[in-house]
């Protein structure tokens, strides 16, 4: 009985280690990432009590494009920038990719040239 408990604890610890290791990897497709972004934008829009039609008027992005973005995640970068600006989220875009960690030392060397 005692050995069985030890084995269970070891298996649990190994599972925790594996899950932590795997959580470092992104297991989503670009389409899934787009949908998550669209959902975040939709949630912000709703939280601010702004209709899709009103956001269209505020941003200059067509109502159909906003509707398609929120349901499929598909949108042009320019339209996304207009939406972000209308929702006062331009700083979020400005800061995108500004603090990307180096993958290896060769990136550091190449950037310093």
N, C-alpha and C positions, 0 to 999 in steps of 0.2 A: 504494500500500500504506500509506504513512504517513497519508494523508488518511482512509483507511478505519479505521485505528486511532483516530484523533482522533474520528471520528464515533461509533465504538463507545464511547469513553470518555464523550463527551457524552451519549449515550443512556443509559448506565449511571448517570451523575450525575443526569439528569432522572428516571430511574426511582426512584432513592433518594429524591430530593426529593418526588416524588409519593407514595411509600409512607409517608414520614414525615408528610406532610400528611394522608393518609387514615387513618393510625393514630390521629389525634386524634378521629375520629368512631367512635361505637359502631354497628356494623353487626349488631346482634342484636335479635331480637324480645323482648318481655317474657317470653314463654314460654321462650326460650333462656336468658335471664338467670335465671329461676326454676330451671331445670334445673341451671345452673352452681352456684347457691347450694345446692341440694339435694345436689349431688355433693360440695361442700366439707363440708357437715355430715355426710354419710355417711362421708367419708374421716376426719374427726375422730372420729366414733363408732367406726369400725373400728380406727383407730390406738390408741384407748383400750381396745380389746377389750370393747366394750359391744355386746350384741346388740340388735336392734330391740325385742325383748320386754322386755329389761332397761331400755332407754331409755324405753319406754312406762311401766313401773312407776316409774321415777325422775322422769318429767316429768308424769305424769298425762294424757298424750296417748294416745289409743287406739293399739293396735298397728296397726290398719288405716290410721289417719291417717299414722303414721310410714312405713309401707310405701308408701302412695300418694305421700307427699311425696318419698321417695327415688326413686321411679320416674317421677313426672310433674312434680314441682316444685310441686304444688298443696297449699297449706296455709293455714290462717287465721293472721293475725298473732299472735293470742293463743297458738295452738298453737306457732308458731315461737318466740315468746318463752319459753314453758315449756320447750321443747327446749333453747334456748340457755342458759337458767338451769340446767337439769339437767346440761348439758355444761360448765358454768362459763364460758360465753361471753357472759354478760349485758353485760359491758363493751363487747363488740363492738357490741351493739345500742345501748347508751347513747351510743356515739360516732358512730353512724350519722347522717349529715347535719350533723355539728357543725362541719366545716371546709369548707363548700361555697364555692368562689370566686364572687365577684360576676360576673354576666354583662356588666354595663355600669354606667356611673356612675349611672344613674337608680336602680338597686337600692340603691346606697350612700346616695343622697339619701333614698329612701323609708324605709330602715331607720333612719336617724338622726332621723326625725320623731317 
